[in-house]
Amino acid sequence: MDNSDQKQNRYETISIESKVREGVFHQVIKDMDTGKAISCSCKCWSKGNKPCYGMKTIGYN
């Protein structure tokens, strides 16, 4: 297995429905090694690096 295969298998993207906006989904990136959320597509994370509900449900480091 080469290095690029290891990087691809290290992360998983999980869709979690927003608690605030109906029909909106957060795209949470989970590190498979630690089992914790490391990033999210929502503006809480992208504008202020604050973990959102979706990240907290997976586990935030």
Buried (B, 14 or more C-beta within 10 A) or exposed (E): EEEEEEEEEEEEEBEBEBEEEEEEBBEBBBBEEEEEBBBBBBEBBEEEEEBBBBBEBBEBE
